[in-house]
Amino acid sequence: MNKLIYFSANWCGPCKMVGPTLEKVSQQGIPVQKIDVDQDPEIVSKYGVRNIPTILKVDNNGVVLGTLIGVNSEDTIKNFYNG
């Protein structure tokens, strides 16, 4: 099953805007893993994340299937996951 990995930081203004949207999406059954870029630099480096907020869609093996960068709407995130 695919999941979303959400890269953010406590000090990031746009991340604070996206966070509640991703919580809502998660409550609707879409698996979301939140990564604080300051707390987990290894996974940030593994996926080559350079901007936040970034959302990656990955498969069971951790292969990246798509990337969303910046502030996106709930519909955009759901379509990204389902697409």
C-alpha angles and dihedrals in degrees: 000000000000122000139188121242111204116202115200145137134222092239095051114106097198089048089058088056094049097042098077091046091054091048089054092048090049091053088055091061104268110130111237126183113195118211122192104213091211093052101042111034092158095066090041089056093043091058096035094236111177103162133046139248091042126161120197124193108214135178127227091280094052093253111152112241097176146345134225119189127191133006113338134176125251091252092050091051093047092048090047090053095044096041 
